[in-house]
Amino acid sequence: MPGGVQMATPMVQVPRLTSLAPGAGCAGKLPLAKLEALFAMLDGLQPASGDLLVGALEGDDGAVFRLDEGRALVLTADFFTPVVDDPADWGAIAAANAMSDVYAMGGRPLLALNLAAWPGDGLPLAMLGAVLRGGARVAAAAGCLVAGGHTVEDPVPRYGMAVVGLADPGRLITIDRAAPGDLLVLTKPLGTGIIATALKRSTVDGRVLRAAVASMTRLNVGASEAALAAGVVAGTDVTGFGLAGHLHRMLLASGAAAELDGRRVPALPGASGLAAAGFVSGGTRANIARMNDALTVTGDVPPEIILLVHDAQTSGGLLLATPPRVADALFGHLARRGLPAAVVGKVVAGAPGEIVLRGE
């Protein structure tokens, strides 16, 4: 996949990108139940051992392989159908989303390969060029080289990246080290799935869409650096399984439970109103069904907050399990980088994976 190709914008009518994306509004991940069933059927998946510090069975979204005492490779990949209609924005969002797993584990991206599926007819190659330029722009901002890629023909457009990053093996952030007493800190507001679903089905206010795109294209590099500087060791990023689903995975891996405060759940501009209006993606509905036995709602929690907690995110923020003794340092590092963050709950002792969402 050569880089630097200049393509003219075609003077023809083409379909909206989101209209070509079944289930648009989330990153298109398999529901957790199906994913876990699939893993149970597979042989040969490698658990962590020796220099493989994080393998297929640890629950993280990336693998980590130690090169030597001070260096470890982080490997991950992600791609999905369009969540916005602007091709360059979609490319930028997909690139930021793919790199997020590296940042969530305390690494920095080094090298990426484009992964693209594109219809042979109906969408011009110039549009794919815009997608790739959007991805390249975000990769350049991350200091990550895009060194080629692979394209296949498919009736549904898809784009993302395979990413290789570098981390300090002694300073990894992993999903399995949350402990009772930790504060749960979220570094981006929720609602990208709701807004993307509304965009697919109707018109979204320009300010609402711009805020969502700005959030989705913002790299998690600053949040990752702040977490490392404060000494945080447990975290993940919030993507297709939603806040509740990714927290559930963290709690299962850590052998703990959690309480979420519905009053503190941050939302993107316009997201709560769109949720109340019924713009809920298929991915979010699957998340709600999957978490039915793991999440309990107590007190007065507005329905839109429940939807936000389950909302299938694309390129969401980091969810950090932060010991209280380092919380002030973490918020100080985040503030110096101009990054928003909210304490949305705490880790507690209890049945592994259980979550209580509390309201008034």
Buried (B, 14 or more C-beta within 10 A) or exposed (E): BEEEEEBEEEEEEEEEBBEBBEBBBBBBBBBBEEEEEEEEEEEEEEEBEEEBBBBBEBBBBBBBBBEEEEEBBBBBBBBBBBBBBBBBBBBBBBBBBBBBBBBBBBBBBBBBBBBBBBBEEEBBEBBBBBBBBBBBBBBEBBEBBBBEBEBEEEEEBBBBBBBBBBBEBEBBBBBBBBBBBBBBBBBBBBBBBBBBBBBBBEEBBEEBBEBBBEBBBBBBBBBBBBBBBBEBBBBBBBBBBBBBBBBBBBBBBBBBBBBBBBBBBBBBBBBBBBBEEEBBBBBBBBBBEBBEEBBEBEEEBBEBBBBBBBBBBBBBBBBBBBBEEBBEBBBEBBEEEEBBBBBBBBBBEBEEBBBBBBBE
